[in-house]
């Protein structure tokens, strides 16, 4: 007996995110909207092994798997026919869910569990990103005119054509301050409402962390925010290519690279390559974030090369 296909709270620990179950295996697609249509392809994520037709595990989009066998345990419990067994099974499942939730919250809060819990399946949490900074904005940061693009404590050599000049993003990003970005136009007014789709490279001071999170935890927060808030309610498949400790300019860092796949109405791109690096700079954290649509594949290598030239300024 198998649970019905549908969106269920992400067993990989994605707070407020949902993963699709096709009746046999977990999808690679995640979505903040449990009412989203089923993903059309790529239902088996990352070649994940299975046992007995039940989900054996699933790589999370931004970190270690927490309690990935909980759903398999749930299905096994459904087959028990004794009423007493059902009560025991329900209690065991509740314990599993609580443990998974606590571990997931600890993974992105550094141990602080004083956060809003996940609501029912029909009411997903929107707490994907760090709380917005409500303090008075600081004066614009002055950076040297040295041919580099500076954001917070990090910088990279300014890119030439086809990249545009460095600028602040059109809208503030929820996870960074002192943000500078270079962009290449991919599709003009793709939604008929004046929204452009672009390739971009961004550097900033990481707002989530400020010395309180490790680079790994900071990277998890940024990727969670990107996947949960930047693509509306559209399901996103995330195939993680790199998720590892790194060193940038002699400083501890964490690097995540992932191939994202989606199907957004009227958008020509059907995916993009994501690169996120968080660098520890004393009591500050620097962020490098690049996203390259699959319609501009020639820009992936320059984005990687630029990361190699990232410098910690202080």
C-alpha positions as CSV (number, residue, x, y, z in Angstrom):
1,X,0.0,0.0,0.0
2,X,1.4,3.4,-1.0
3,X,0.4,7.0,-0.1
4,X,-1.3,8.9,-2.8
5,X,0.8,11.0,-5.2
6,X,1.1,14.6,-4.0
7,X,3.2,17.3,-2.4
8,X,4.3,16.5,1.2
9,X,6.6,18.4,3.7
10,X,10.1,18.0,2.4
11,X,11.7,14.9,4.2
12,X,15.1,16.5,3.4
13,X,14.4,19.2,6.1
14,X,13.5,22.1,3.8
15,X,11.5,24.4,6.1
16,X,8.3,25.5,4.4
17,X,9.2,23.5,1.3
18,X,7.3,20.6,-0.2
19,X,8.6,17.6,-2.2
20,X,6.5,15.6,-4.7
21,X,5.8,11.9,-4.0
22,X,4.6,10.1,-7.2
23,X,3.3,7.0,-5.4
24,X,6.6,5.1,-5.7
25,X,9.4,7.5,-5.1
26,X,10.3,11.1,-4.1
27,X,10.6,13.7,-6.9
28,X,13.7,15.9,-7.3
29,X,11.2,18.8,-7.5
30,X,10.5,21.0,-4.5
31,X,8.0,23.8,-4.2
32,X,6.8,26.3,-1.6
33,X,3.2,25.7,-2.8
34,X,1.6,22.3,-2.0
35,X,-1.2,23.1,-4.5
36,X,1.3,23.3,-7.4
37,X,0.7,21.0,-10.4
38,X,2.8,17.8,-10.4
39,X,6.3,18.1,-11.9
40,X,6.3,16.8,-15.5
41,X,9.6,15.0,-15.5
42,X,12.6,14.0,-13.5
43,X,10.7,12.3,-10.7
44,X,13.6,10.3,-9.4
45,X,16.2,12.7,-7.9
46,X,19.9,12.2,-8.4
47,X,19.9,8.4,-8.9
48,X,18.9,7.9,-5.3
49,X,18.7,4.2,-4.4
50,X,15.5,2.6,-3.3
51,X,14.6,-0.5,-1.3
52,X,11.4,-2.5,-1.7
53,X,9.8,0.2,-3.8
54,X,9.9,2.7,-0.9
55,X,12.0,6.0,-0.7
56,X,15.4,5.2,0.7
57,X,16.8,8.7,0.8
58,X,16.9,12.0,-1.1
59,X,19.6,14.6,-1.3
60,X,18.5,17.9,0.2
61,X,18.8,21.0,-2.0
62,X,21.1,22.7,0.5
63,X,22.6,20.3,2.9
64,X,22.6,17.1,4.8
65,X,19.5,14.8,4.8
66,X,17.6,14.7,8.0
67,X,15.3,11.8,8.6
68,X,14.9,10.8,5.0
69,X,13.5,7.4,5.9
70,X,10.6,8.9,7.9
71,X,8.2,8.5,5.0
72,X,9.2,4.9,4.4
73,X,8.5,4.2,8.1
74,X,5.2,5.9,7.7
75,X,4.2,3.7,4.8
76,X,5.2,0.6,6.7
77,X,3.1,1.7,9.6
78,X,0.0,2.1,7.4
79,X,0.0,-1.6,6.6
80,X,-0.5,-2.6,10.3
81,X,-4.0,-3.8,10.9
82,X,-4.1,-4.0,14.7
83,X,-5.8,-0.9,16.4
84,X,-3.2,-1.1,19.2
85,X,-0.5,-1.2,16.5
86,X,-2.0,1.9,14.9
87,X,-1.8,3.8,18.2
88,X,1.8,2.8,18.7
89,X,2.5,3.6,15.1
90,X,1.0,7.0,15.4
91,X,3.1,7.8,18.5
92,X,6.2,6.6,16.8
93,X,5.5,8.6,13.7
94,X,4.9,11.7,15.8
95,X,8.2,11.3,17.5
96,X,9.9,10.9,14.1
97,X,8.2,14.1,12.8
98,X,9.3,16.0,15.9
99,X,12.9,14.8,15.7
100,X,13.0,15.6,12.0
101,X,11.6,19.1,12.6
102,X,14.0,19.9,15.4
103,X,17.0,18.7,13.4
104,X,15.9,20.7,10.4
105,X,15.4,23.9,12.4
106,X,18.7,23.4,14.2
107,X,20.5,23.0,10.8
108,X,19.5,26.5,9.7
109,X,19.5,28.3,13.0
110,X,22.7,27.1,14.6
111,X,20.7,25.4,17.4
112,X,18.1,28.1,18.1
113,X,14.7,26.5,17.9
114,X,12.7,29.6,18.8
115,X,11.3,29.9,15.2
116,X,7.8,29.6,13.8
117,X,6.9,26.0,13.2
118,X,5.6,24.6,9.9
119,X,1.9,24.8,9.4
120,X,-0.5,22.2,7.9
121,X,0.2,21.0,4.3
122,X,-2.4,23.5,3.0
123,X,-0.8,26.4,4.7
124,X,3.0,26.4,3.9
125,X,5.3,28.5,5.9
126,X,6.8,31.4,4.0
127,X,9.7,31.8,6.4
128,X,12.3,30.9,3.7
129,X,14.5,33.9,4.2
130,X,16.2,35.7,7.1
131,X,14.0,38.3,8.9
132,X,14.0,41.6,7.0
133,X,16.2,44.2,8.6
134,X,13.9,46.9,10.0
135,X,16.6,49.1,11.3
136,X,17.3,52.4,9.6
137,X,19.4,51.9,6.5
138,X,23.1,52.6,6.8
139,X,24.7,55.2,4.6
140,X,25.9,53.8,1.3
141,X,29.2,52.1,1.6
142,X,32.2,53.7,-0.2
143,X,34.4,51.2,-2.0
144,X,37.7,52.0,-3.8
145,X,37.7,52.5,-7.6
146,X,40.2,49.8,-8.2
147,X,38.6,47.9,-11.1
148,X,36.9,45.4,-8.7
149,X,33.3,44.9,-7.8
150,X,33.0,45.1,-4.0
151,X,30.2,43.8,-1.8
152,X,30.7,43.6,2.0
153,X,34.1,42.1,2.7
154,X,34.6,40.5,-0.7
155,X,35.3,41.6,-4.2
156,X,36.1,40.3,-7.7
157,X,37.6,41.8,-10.9
158,X,35.0,43.7,-12.8
159,X,33.6,41.8,-15.8
160,X,33.5,43.3,-19.3
161,X,31.0,42.8,-22.1
162,X,28.5,41.3,-22.2
163,X,28.2,42.0,-18.5
164,X,26.6,45.3,-17.6
165,X,28.2,47.8,-15.1
166,X,28.0,47.0,-11.4
167,X,24.9,48.2,-9.7
168,X,22.6,47.5,-6.8
169,X,19.9,45.0,-7.5
170,X,16.5,46.3,-8.7
171,X,15.0,45.0,-5.5
172,X,16.8,44.4,-2.2
173,X,17.9,40.8,-1.6
174,X,16.6,39.4,1.7
175,X,19.9,37.8,2.7
176,X,22.5,40.5,1.9
177,X,23.5,44.1,2.4
178,X,26.0,46.3,0.5
179,X,25.0,44.4,-2.6
180,X,26.6,44.9,-6.0
181,X,25.7,42.8,-9.1
182,X,26.6,42.6,-12.8
183,X,24.0,41.2,-15.2
184,X,23.5,40.0,-18.7
185,X,20.0,40.3,-20.2
186,X,18.5,36.9,-21.1
187,X,14.9,37.6,-21.9
188,X,13.2,41.0,-22.0
189,X,9.7,41.4,-20.4
190,X,9.2,37.6,-20.4
191,X,6.0,37.8,-18.4
192,X,4.4,40.7,-20.2
193,X,4.6,42.7,-16.9
194,X,8.0,44.3,-17.4
195,X,10.0,41.6,-15.7
196,X,13.3,40.7,-17.3
197,X,15.2,37.4,-16.9
198,X,18.9,37.8,-16.5
199,X,22.2,36.1,-15.7
200,X,23.8,37.7,-12.7
201,X,26.8,37.6,-10.5
202,X,26.4,39.2,-7.1
203,X,28.6,40.0,-4.1
204,X,27.3,41.2,-0.7
205,X,27.7,41.1,3.0
206,X,25.7,38.2,4.3
207,X,22.9,39.5,6.5
208,X,22.0,36.1,7.8
209,X,25.0,35.2,10.0
210,X,27.0,38.3,10.8
211,X,29.5,36.0,12.5
212,X,26.9,33.8,14.2
213,X,26.6,31.2,11.5
214,X,29.3,29.0,10.0
215,X,29.8,29.3,6.2
216,X,28.0,26.1,5.7
217,X,24.9,27.2,7.7
218,X,25.0,30.6,5.9
219,X,25.1,28.8,2.5
220,X,22.1,26.6,3.5
221,X,20.1,29.7,4.5
222,X,20.9,31.5,1.2
223,X,20.0,28.5,-1.0
224,X,16.9,27.9,1.0
225,X,15.8,31.5,0.5
226,X,16.6,31.4,-3.2
227,X,14.6,28.2,-3.9
228,X,11.7,29.2,-1.7
229,X,11.3,32.9,-2.6
230,X,12.8,33.6,-6.0
231,X,10.7,31.4,-8.3
232,X,7.1,32.1,-7.1
233,X,5.0,28.9,-6.7
234,X,6.7,27.1,-9.6
235,X,8.2,23.7,-8.7
236,X,12.0,23.6,-8.9
237,X,14.1,20.6,-9.4
238,X,17.5,21.0,-7.8
239,X,20.4,18.6,-8.7
240,X,23.2,19.4,-6.4
241,X,26.6,19.2,-8.1
242,X,28.9,20.6,-5.3
243,X,28.2,21.0,-1.6
244,X,31.5,21.2,0.2
245,X,33.9,23.1,2.4
246,X,36.3,25.5,0.5
247,X,39.0,28.0,1.2
248,X,38.8,31.5,-0.4
249,X,41.6,33.9,0.1
250,X,42.9,31.9,3.0
251,X,39.5,32.1,4.7
252,X,37.0,29.3,5.5
253,X,34.2,29.1,3.0
254,X,31.4,26.8,1.9
255,X,30.5,26.3,-1.8
256,X,27.2,25.0,-3.3
257,X,26.6,24.5,-7.0
258,X,23.3,23.2,-8.3
259,X,21.5,22.7,-11.6
260,X,18.0,24.0,-11.3
261,X,15.2,22.9,-13.6
262,X,11.8,24.6,-13.9
263,X,9.0,25.3,-16.3
264,X,7.8,28.9,-15.9
265,X,5.1,30.1,-18.4
266,X,6.5,32.3,-21.3
267,X,10.1,31.9,-20.0
268,X,12.4,30.5,-22.6
269,X,15.0,29.3,-20.1
270,X,14.0,25.9,-18.5
271,X,16.7,25.9,-15.9
272,X,19.8,27.7,-14.6
273,X,23.0,27.0,-12.9
274,X,23.4,28.2,-9.3
275,X,26.6,29.0,-7.5
276,X,26.6,30.1,-3.9
277,X,29.8,30.7,-1.8
278,X,29.8,32.1,1.7
279,X,33.2,33.2,3.1
280,X,34.0,33.9,6.8
281,X,35.8,37.2,7.2
282,X,36.4,37.5,10.9
283,X,33.1,38.7,12.5
284,X,31.6,39.3,9.0
285,X,30.5,37.0,6.2
286,X,30.9,37.6,2.5
287,X,28.6,36.2,-0.2
288,X,29.1,35.3,-3.8
289,X,26.0,34.3,-5.7
290,X,25.8,33.6,-9.5
291,X,22.9,32.3,-11.5
292,X,23.2,31.5,-15.2
293,X,20.1,30.6,-17.3
294,X,20.5,27.5,-19.5
295,X,19.9,29.7,-22.5
296,X,23.3,31.4,-21.8
297,X,25.5,28.3,-21.0
298,X,28.6,30.1,-22.2
299,X,28.5,32.2,-19.0
300,X,28.8,29.3,-16.6
301,X,32.6,29.0,-16.9
302,X,33.2,32.8,-16.5
303,X,31.1,32.7,-13.3
304,X,33.3,29.8,-12.0
305,X,36.4,31.7,-13.0
306,X,35.2,34.8,-11.3
307,X,34.7,32.9,-8.1
308,X,38.3,31.7,-8.3
309,X,39.3,35.4,-8.3
310,X,37.1,36.3,-5.3
311,X,39.1,38.2,-2.7
312,X,38.5,38.9,1.0
313,X,39.1,42.6,1.5
314,X,38.6,42.8,5.3
